[in-house]
Amino acid sequence: MHISNKLLAACYLKIKPYIHCLPLRACRTKAVFFVLIIYYWDFTLNRIACRSHTCITPDLNKSNEQVTHFLETVFEIYSRYYRDGAHGRIRYFSLWSDNCGEQFKNKFHFGWGSEFLRKHYLSGIFFNFFAPGHGKGICDSEGGINKHAVAHAALHGTRLLSPWDLYQYLSTHGVCVMSRTANALHSPEERRFHYFYEGVFLNYHPIDLKIDRINCFHSFAISKNEPLTLYSRNTSCFCDSCKNGNFLACLDFEFHGPWHTNVLEIQQVHRAPNHIDLAVTMRAHLGELRTAFTRPYLIIFYENKTILRPTYALIQPAASINLATVRAHVLESFQPQLNYFNNTKVKIQKQGLCNIANHNCIKKHTQLIRFDKICCVCVGTTPAGSFVNAMRLVQADTTADFWVYDFKETYASLFEQYKQTRTNVFGNYELS
């Protein structure tokens, strides 16, 4: 896949996704593997680099909302890479995939692309679909390598009882690229793995729109000049005009023919998901953290509708996890008099916490918190897949008696997810 110097300098990103359900008789578990092959400009090596990303989840829904969540997560990794290295921002986003109507080639995917282009200030976003029945590609190869690796490990005694076990095994043993073609242009030089919990994906389409004549075309594009117009043709064009989003000035018009256009009248769908099982999701999440994250961490849970500000609790690594509850210290807000839903700071006593259950002392003791009340776990995931504390110490507000913590800027999105989960499960905020 060739990219002109102009587009490389403009941070052109190409992705080839592949998604499949992975049933393994050897380890008796199922998981969805979503493979993305990323071609990007490596400023250290001063050349095109290729990297494989595999997203793993126990959610077997395989919907378009799952696909777009994967895409946004991986896109953000490279967006930070360019931004933090002072190399500008990604301006062009090109997606290659198969013709699966449920996951890629549908009106919801193109509507998402229009909103994604405006959200990230892209100059153009491109959707290219391979011809049906034309063999397999490198994404299929990466998926097969991952499947073979975990099946081989399970047959030789490695306990792989859950999708989380698959992720942990591959993150340790599947990152090395041993292929003789590793230096070829289209072969990954590095593998990365990402885990997504069940329940983090929307189970409904958040937008609705109408698009005609999707199946008969194989190339679609949206430009920043017309973010609500979808251009479509039967073949992909790589002339300078089309690559820059100037579709009407196509230099190969006689070969490709005219563009077909659709006006994207996107309607937002505002409704709660059919089912959010916090008890199952949060218990599984905290159970994994018990072995994968050995430091104290904070959670945010719902008390009642009159308390708008977030209520924090501190969980120790050895906390008792019961069938429906977990033991934690309920903490005071940094400014408890401010019942404001964006009041994110929390204070932790330096000497006043007791971790012994039913202990008769003057210190603050743990309480039982129900899993179905927990809306957020303040633990983030790094691009490499490791767990990290999402809170930072606020030195300016810390005193001799207590520490003050707030969200790290990198993981501020966790608090937005908390507010969304709270409103979806427990209803809208009731402002007095």
Protein Blocks (a to p, Z undefined) as FASTA:
>chain_A
ZZdfklmmnopadddddddddddfklopaddddddddddddfklopacddddddddfbln
lpaklmmmmmmmmmmmmmmmmmmnonajafbdcddddfbfklmmccklmmmmmmmmmmno
pabdcdddddehiajafklmmmmmmmmmmmmmmmnopacfbfklmmmmmmmmmmpccbfk
lmpmklcfbdcdddddehiaccbdfbdcddehkllpcbdcddfklmmbccddfbdcfbfk
lmnopamlcfklmmnopaddddddddddddddfbdcfklmmmmmmmmmmmmoccdcdddd
dfbfmlmbdcdddddfklccdfkbccddddddfblmlccfklmbccddfklccfbghiac
fbdcdddddfklpfbdcbdcdfkopacdfbdcdfklpcfkbccddddfklmmmmmmmmmm
mmmmnopaddZZ
